Amino acid sequence: MKRIVVGLDGSEQSWSALAKAAELARATQARLQIAHVSVPVASPLGDWVAGADMVKAQEKLAQGLLRDAVERVKGTGVELSTVFRIGLPAETLAELAEAADVTLAVVGHRGRNLASRLLVGSVADRLVQISPKPVLVIR
């Protein structure tokens, strides 16, 4: 394996996915890319300034989450990187998995956003359908 991409949203299942992805990366000497994808949020006022503030808030949350993730993996000998994107989680993770050096995408079975899951299905379900690479779903 060359690189494993793992999606992290802060849910218990995504932390389990990170642990499994790190274990696989260590065992196969693959690099690990930890990805956090925030769903775009429109300002309720339609004001681009308020929208920019929301993006900054999403970035701050993502930075903290990714910093925590790096701390959890640190010391395992796994080479890792982080990425933050704003977009639709499954589609964005599938785009990251398109890279030639990616051999596997890993996600948790259920994420944080219940309303989104009820409306459009889970990120894991969607990613399995659209990913160009194998997907490991962790329960």
MDAnalysis code that builds the backbone (N, CA, C; Angstrom):
import MDAnalysis as mda
import numpy as np

u = mda.Universe.empty(417, n_residues=139, atom_resindex=np.repeat(np.arange(139), 3), trajectory=True)
u.add_TopologyAttr("name", ["N", "CA", "C"] * 139)
u.add_TopologyAttr("resid", np.arange(1, 140))
u.add_TopologyAttr("resname", ["MET", "LYS", "ARG", "ILE", "VAL", "VAL", "GLY", "LEU", "ASP", "GLY", "SER", "GLU", "GLN", "SER", "TRP", "SER", "ALA", "LEU", "ALA", "LYS", "ALA", "ALA", "GLU", "LEU", "ALA", "ARG", "ALA", "THR", "GLN", "ALA", "ARG", "LEU", "GLN", "ILE", "ALA", "HIS", "VAL", "SER", "VAL", "PRO", "VAL", "ALA", "SER", "PRO", "LEU", "GLY", "ASP", "TRP", "VAL", "ALA", "GLY", "ALA", "ASP", "MET", "VAL", "LYS", "ALA", "GLN", "GLU", "LYS", "LEU", "ALA", "GLN", "GLY", "LEU", "LEU", "ARG", "ASP", "ALA", "VAL", "GLU", "ARG", "VAL", "LYS", "GLY", "THR", "GLY", "VAL", "GLU", "LEU", "SER", "THR", "VAL", "PHE", "ARG", "ILE", "GLY", "LEU", "PRO", "ALA", "GLU", "THR", "LEU", "ALA", "GLU", "LEU", "ALA", "GLU", "ALA", "ALA", "ASP", "VAL", "THR", "LEU", "ALA", "VAL", "VAL", "GLY", "HIS", "ARG", "GLY", "ARG", "ASN", "LEU", "ALA", "SER", "ARG", "LEU", "LEU", "VAL", "GLY", "SER", "VAL", "ALA", "ASP", "ARG", "LEU", "VAL", "GLN", "ILE", "SER", "PRO", "LYS", "PRO", "VAL", "LEU", "VAL", "ILE", "ARG"])
u.atoms.positions = np.array([
    [0.840, -1.180, 0.000],
    [0.000, 0.000, 0.000],
    [0.883, 1.239, 0.000],
    [0.411, 2.256, -0.690],
    [1.169, 3.490, -0.755],
    [0.610, 4.540, 0.196],
    [-0.700, 4.829, 0.090],
    [-1.312, 5.839, 0.954],
    [-2.744, 5.437, 1.269],
    [-3.119, 5.644, 2.515],
    [-4.473, 5.385, 2.989],
    [-5.084, 6.729, 3.365],
    [-6.287, 6.987, 2.879],
    [-7.025, 8.199, 3.233],
    [-8.098, 7.807, 4.241],
    [-8.148, 8.528, 5.365],
    [-9.172, 8.264, 6.373],
    [-9.966, 9.538, 6.617],
    [-11.292, 9.402, 6.594],
    [-12.169, 10.534, 6.859],
    [-12.429, 10.643, 8.355],
    [-12.333, 11.866, 8.884],
    [-12.504, 12.089, 10.314],
    [-13.482, 13.238, 10.529],
    [-14.572, 12.946, 11.257],
    [-15.538, 14.006, 11.569],
    [-15.679, 14.246, 13.068],
    [-14.912, 13.519, 13.868],
    [-14.965, 13.679, 15.311],
    [-15.908, 12.722, 16.012],
    [-16.663, 11.941, 15.247],
    [-17.557, 10.961, 15.858],
    [-16.742, 9.788, 16.396],
    [-17.355, 9.025, 17.291],
    [-16.690, 7.850, 17.853],
    [-16.269, 6.882, 16.744],
    [-17.146, 6.702, 15.752],
    [-16.836, 5.779, 14.655],
    [-15.667, 6.281, 13.812],
    [-15.554, 7.598, 13.650],
    [-14.442, 8.101, 12.845],
    [-13.111, 7.965, 13.590],
    [-13.136, 8.079, 14.934],
    [-11.908, 7.835, 15.703],
    [-11.506, 6.365, 15.589],
    [-12.496, 5.471, 15.568],
    [-12.199, 4.048, 15.359],
    [-11.622, 3.818, 13.967],
    [-12.156, 4.532, 12.985],
    [-11.626, 4.426, 11.617],
    [-10.180, 4.909, 11.570],
    [-9.881, 5.990, 12.280],
    [-8.505, 6.489, 12.331],
    [-7.580, 5.448, 12.948],
    [-7.998, 4.839, 14.035],
    [-7.170, 3.823, 14.695],
    [-6.890, 2.656, 13.757],
    [-7.920, 2.182, 13.053],
    [-7.741, 1.050, 12.127],
    [-6.862, 1.450, 10.947],
    [-7.092, 2.661, 10.420],
    [-6.287, 3.128, 9.290],
    [-4.817, 3.251, 9.690],
    [-4.556, 3.756, 10.900],
    [-3.177, 3.872, 11.381],
    [-2.549, 2.493, 11.547],
    [-3.322, 1.557, 12.056],
    [-2.842, 0.173, 12.220],
    [-2.479, -0.431, 10.859],
    [-3.345, -0.239, 9.874],
    [-3.074, -0.755, 8.522],
    [-1.875, -0.064, 7.891],
    [-1.778, 1.245, 8.089],
    [-0.652, 1.995, 7.527],
    [0.664, 1.506, 8.128],
    [0.663, 1.297, 9.418],
    [1.866, 0.813, 10.099],
    [2.247, -0.577, 9.576],
    [1.264, -1.463, 9.440],
    [1.522, -2.837, 9.015],
    [1.987, -2.929, 7.564],
    [1.534, -2.005, 6.732],
    [1.863, -2.059, 5.302],
    [2.878, -0.996, 4.883],
    [3.341, -0.205, 5.849],
    [4.277, 0.895, 5.593],
    [3.709, 1.921, 4.618],
    [2.402, 2.100, 4.693],
    [1.743, 3.110, 3.863],
    [1.741, 4.449, 4.586],
    [1.636, 5.515, 3.830],
    [1.448, 6.833, 4.419],
    [-0.031, 6.985, 4.753],
    [-0.332, 7.819, 5.723],
    [-1.705, 8.026, 6.158],
    [-2.082, 9.483, 5.951],
    [-3.187, 9.705, 5.279],
    [-3.716, 11.055, 5.102],
    [-5.030, 11.150, 5.858],
    [-5.074, 12.043, 6.841],
    [-6.268, 12.240, 7.652],
    [-7.021, 13.432, 7.071],
    [-8.261, 13.191, 6.665],
    [-9.042, 14.232, 5.990],
    [-10.281, 14.595, 6.805],
    [-10.484, 15.888, 6.952],
    [-11.731, 16.383, 7.547],
    [-12.423, 17.221, 6.492],
    [-13.678, 16.892, 6.233],
    [-14.465, 17.620, 5.237],
    [-15.655, 18.254, 5.933],
    [-15.742, 19.580, 5.835],
    [-16.877, 20.305, 6.403],
    [-17.874, 20.605, 5.295],
    [-19.128, 20.380, 5.600],
    [-20.195, 20.687, 4.647],
    [-20.307, 22.201, 4.526],
    [-20.434, 22.735, 3.311],
    [-20.556, 24.182, 3.160],
    [-21.786, 24.695, 3.912],
    [-21.608, 25.801, 4.600],
    [-22.701, 26.397, 5.359],
    [-22.966, 27.782, 4.803],
    [-24.203, 28.006, 4.412],
    [-24.582, 29.329, 3.918],
    [-24.980, 30.204, 5.092],
    [-24.692, 31.469, 4.962],
    [-25.104, 32.417, 5.992],
    [-26.609, 32.560, 5.973],
    [-27.259, 32.561, 7.132],
    [-28.710, 32.731, 7.165],
    [-29.136, 34.096, 6.628],
    [-28.218, 35.053, 6.643],
    [-28.531, 36.392, 6.150],
    [-28.129, 36.580, 4.689],
    [-27.458, 35.597, 4.158],
    [-26.995, 35.706, 2.780],
    [-25.840, 36.678, 2.644],
    [-25.235, 37.051, 3.739],
    [-24.157, 38.022, 3.759],
    [-22.826, 37.316, 3.573],
    [-22.032, 37.701, 2.588],
    [-20.775, 37.006, 2.332],
    [-19.791, 37.169, 3.484],
    [-19.896, 38.269, 4.241],
    [-19.009, 38.451, 5.383],
    [-19.337, 37.427, 6.473],
    [-20.633, 37.266, 6.765],
    [-21.038, 36.264, 7.750],
    [-20.642, 34.877, 7.263],
    [-20.780, 34.643, 5.956],
    [-20.378, 33.357, 5.396],
    [-18.892, 33.117, 5.577],
    [-18.075, 34.165, 5.401],
    [-16.635, 34.045, 5.595],
    [-16.324, 33.728, 7.052],
    [-17.065, 34.321, 7.981],
    [-16.875, 34.025, 9.400],
    [-17.203, 32.567, 9.701],
    [-18.227, 32.039, 9.044],
    [-18.586, 30.637, 9.250],
    [-17.491, 29.716, 8.741],
    [-16.903, 30.067, 7.603],
    [-15.807, 29.264, 7.061],
    [-14.625, 29.288, 8.023],
    [-14.327, 30.453, 8.586],
    [-13.236, 30.545, 9.570],
    [-13.519, 29.664, 10.779],
    [-14.775, 29.653, 11.223],
    [-15.149, 28.805, 12.358],
    [-14.983, 27.327, 12.001],
    [-15.368, 26.956, 10.776],
    [-15.200, 25.568, 10.337],
    [-13.712, 25.206, 10.289],
    [-12.897, 26.116, 9.788],
    [-11.456, 25.875, 9.709],
    [-10.855, 25.699, 11.100],
    [-11.279, 26.529, 12.044],
    [-10.758, 26.436, 13.412],
    [-11.132, 25.089, 14.030],
    [-12.378, 24.674, 13.856],
    [-12.824, 23.376, 14.355],
    [-12.012, 22.248, 13.717],
    [-11.830, 22.326, 12.400],
    [-11.082, 21.297, 11.677],
    [-9.634, 21.236, 12.153],
    [-9.008, 22.385, 12.358],
    [-7.619, 22.400, 12.819],
    [-7.480, 21.697, 14.164],
    [-8.417, 21.950, 15.076],
    [-8.378, 21.291, 16.376],
    [-8.569, 19.789, 16.256],
    [-9.514, 19.394, 15.435],
    [-9.790, 17.972, 15.228],
    [-8.583, 17.270, 14.608],
    [-7.992, 17.883, 13.597],
    [-6.836, 17.281, 12.932],
    [-5.615, 17.261, 13.852],
    [-5.462, 18.283, 14.673],
    [-4.366, 18.302, 15.647],
    [-4.517, 17.141, 16.635],
    [-5.759, 16.918, 17.105],
    [-6.022, 15.788, 18.001],
    [-5.720, 14.455, 17.312],
    [-6.079, 14.369, 16.053],
    [-5.838, 13.136, 15.298],
    [-4.342, 12.859, 15.171],
    [-3.571, 13.889, 14.861],
    [-2.119, 13.728, 14.741],
    [-1.533, 13.263, 16.077],
    [-2.014, 13.829, 17.179],
    [-1.535, 13.419, 18.503],
    [-1.821, 11.943, 18.764],
    [-2.972, 11.471, 18.310],
    [-3.321, 10.059, 18.532],
    [-2.437, 9.106, 17.738],
    [-1.978, 9.548, 16.582],
    [-1.188, 8.686, 15.701],
    [0.314, 8.873, 15.940],
    [0.674, 10.005, 16.512],
    [2.075, 10.326, 16.758],
    [2.743, 9.214, 17.556],
    [3.968, 8.905, 17.178],
    [4.714, 7.884, 17.897],
    [4.489, 6.473, 17.395],
    [3.658, 6.310, 16.368],
    [3.397, 4.966, 15.834],
    [4.335, 4.619, 14.683],
    [5.113, 5.604, 14.230],
    [6.002, 5.363, 13.100],
    [5.327, 5.530, 11.754],
    [4.072, 5.977, 11.752],
    [3.336, 6.160, 10.504],
    [3.589, 7.562, 9.970],
    [3.960, 7.649, 8.705],
    [4.106, 8.956, 8.055],
    [2.710, 9.476, 7.752],
    [2.406, 10.696, 8.181],
    [1.049, 11.179, 7.978],
    [0.992, 12.625, 7.534],
    [-0.155, 12.945, 6.965],
    [-0.463, 14.308, 6.565],
    [-1.936, 14.539, 6.860],
    [-2.311, 15.804, 6.887],
    [-3.710, 16.149, 7.120],
    [-4.197, 17.041, 5.987],
    [-5.511, 17.009, 5.800],
    [-6.116, 17.870, 4.793],
    [-7.493, 18.294, 5.283],
    [-7.820, 19.560, 5.050],
    [-9.137, 20.097, 5.370],
    [-9.742, 20.616, 4.084],
    [-10.970, 20.212, 3.830],
    [-11.700, 20.685, 2.654],
    [-13.116, 21.047, 3.066],
    [-13.701, 21.940, 2.299],
    [-15.121, 22.247, 2.448],
    [-15.802, 21.666, 1.224],
    [-16.822, 20.846, 1.448],
    [-17.530, 20.211, 0.349],
    [-18.445, 19.120, 0.876],
    [-18.934, 18.322, -0.022],
    [-19.750, 17.173, 0.362],
    [-18.792, 16.062, 0.776],
    [-18.924, 15.536, 1.994],
    [-17.922, 14.607, 2.516],
    [-17.621, 13.398, 1.630],
    [-18.625, 12.667, 1.204],
    [-18.359, 11.458, 0.408],
    [-17.696, 11.815, -0.917],
    [-18.211, 12.828, -1.565],
    [-17.648, 13.222, -2.861],
    [-16.210, 13.729, -2.714],
    [-15.963, 14.485, -1.667],
    [-14.618, 15.010, -1.453],
    [-13.647, 13.893, -1.093],
    [-14.063, 12.960, -0.251],
    [-13.204, 11.818, 0.073],
    [-12.938, 10.967, -1.170],
    [-13.944, 10.799, -2.017],
    [-13.747, 10.050, -3.266],
    [-12.743, 10.763, -4.165],
    [-12.806, 12.099, -4.206],
    [-11.832, 12.861, -5.002],
    [-10.418, 12.666, -4.453],
    [-10.278, 12.695, -3.141],
    [-8.963, 12.460, -2.548],
    [-8.464, 11.055, -2.873],
    [-9.368, 10.095, -2.900],
    [-9.000, 8.701, -3.183],
    [-8.619, 8.478, -4.642],
    [-8.963, 9.415, -5.516],
    [-8.622, 9.280, -6.937],
    [-7.126, 9.356, -7.206],
    [-6.364, 9.933, -6.292],
    [-4.924, 10.069, -6.503],
    [-4.307, 8.703, -6.767],
    [-3.326, 8.686, -7.655],
    [-2.723, 7.427, -8.079],
    [-2.093, 6.649, -6.929],
    [-1.572, 7.358, -5.915],
    [-0.881, 6.651, -4.834],
    [-1.806, 6.199, -3.710],
    [-3.095, 6.485, -3.817],
    [-4.048, 6.052, -2.790],
    [-4.513, 4.633, -3.102],
    [-4.448, 3.773, -2.087],
    [-4.870, 2.389, -2.286],
    [-6.132, 2.043, -1.515],
    [-6.503, 2.881, -0.537],
    [-7.637, 2.556, 0.313],
    [-8.188, 3.816, 0.965],
    [-9.513, 3.870, 1.081],
    [-10.183, 4.914, 1.862],
    [-10.842, 4.238, 3.054],
    [-10.781, 4.894, 4.220],
    [-11.339, 4.333, 5.450],
    [-12.262, 5.373, 6.072],
    [-13.451, 4.934, 6.474],
    [-14.409, 5.819, 7.151],
    [-15.143, 5.040, 8.225],
    [-15.716, 5.792, 9.149],
    [-16.568, 5.193, 10.159],
    [-17.941, 4.897, 9.581],
    [-18.637, 3.966, 10.212],
    [-19.958, 3.571, 9.741],
    [-20.980, 4.689, 9.846],
    [-20.922, 5.416, 10.924],
    [-21.857, 6.523, 11.121],
    [-21.097, 7.733, 11.581],
    [-21.536, 8.882, 11.091],
    [-20.882, 10.128, 11.467],
    [-21.704, 10.944, 12.438],
    [-21.362, 12.202, 12.525],
    [-21.973, 13.112, 13.474],
    [-23.339, 13.615, 13.052],
    [-23.585, 13.724, 11.771],
    [-24.738, 14.477, 11.309],
    [-25.951, 13.596, 11.020],
    [-26.817, 13.418, 12.018],
    [-27.999, 12.571, 11.889],
    [-28.959, 13.102, 10.829],
    [-29.205, 14.401, 10.817],
    [-30.151, 14.982, 9.854],
    [-29.699, 14.714, 8.425],
    [-28.416, 14.908, 8.171],
    [-27.878, 14.659, 6.835],
    [-28.024, 13.189, 6.457],
    [-27.746, 12.301, 7.426],
    [-27.839, 10.862, 7.149],
    [-29.263, 10.472, 6.795],
    [-30.230, 11.058, 7.492],
    [-31.627, 10.737, 7.220],
    [-32.072, 11.249, 5.860],
    [-31.534, 12.398, 5.455],
    [-31.951, 12.995, 4.187],
    [-31.251, 12.381, 2.973],
    [-29.955, 12.179, 3.081],
    [-29.213, 11.742, 1.898],
    [-28.441, 10.443, 2.090],
    [-28.565, 9.810, 3.233],
    [-27.829, 8.584, 3.488],
    [-26.491, 8.887, 4.119],
    [-25.814, 7.870, 4.560],
    [-24.553, 8.082, 5.261],
    [-23.420, 8.348, 4.280],
    [-22.400, 9.017, 4.797],
    [-21.194, 9.260, 4.010],
    [-20.591, 7.921, 3.598],
    [-20.558, 6.967, 4.523],
    [-19.982, 5.656, 4.215],
    [-20.723, 4.981, 3.060],
    [-22.052, 4.993, 3.110],
    [-22.840, 4.372, 2.035],
    [-22.528, 5.020, 0.687],
    [-22.516, 6.336, 0.688],
    [-22.275, 7.073, -0.562],
    [-20.849, 6.845, -1.060],
    [-19.879, 6.882, -0.150],
    [-18.487, 6.698, -0.554],
    [-18.272, 5.316, -1.165],
    [-18.877, 4.302, -0.583],
    [-18.760, 2.946, -1.136],
    [-19.270, 2.917, -2.580],
    [-20.319, 3.666, -2.852],
    [-20.902, 3.697, -4.194],
    [-20.043, 4.435, -5.209],
    [-19.363, 5.503, -4.794],
    [-18.702, 6.369, -5.782],
    [-17.180, 6.333, -5.765],
    [-16.579, 5.712, -4.762],
    [-15.123, 5.739, -4.658],
    [-14.464, 4.935, -5.778],
    [-13.411, 5.513, -6.346],
    [-12.663, 4.769, -7.364],
    [-11.734, 3.716, -6.766],
    [-11.596, 3.743, -5.452],
    [-10.705, 2.814, -4.751],
    [-11.506, 2.046, -3.695],
    [-10.947, 0.952, -3.199],
    [-11.639, 0.200, -2.142],
    [-11.885, 1.068, -0.915],
    [-12.999, 0.803, -0.244],
    [-13.385, 1.530, 0.955],
    [-13.557, 0.536, 2.092],
    [-12.934, 0.833, 3.219],
    [-13.113, 0.048, 4.429],
    [-13.985, 0.851, 5.377],
    [-15.115, 0.268, 5.759],
    [-16.056, 0.931, 6.662],
    [-15.915, 0.285, 8.031],
    [-15.629, 1.112, 9.039],
    [-15.392, 0.628, 10.395],
    [-16.615, 0.866, 11.255],
    [-17.053, -0.175, 11.959],
    [-18.183, -0.050, 12.897],
    [-17.667, 0.202, 14.283],
])
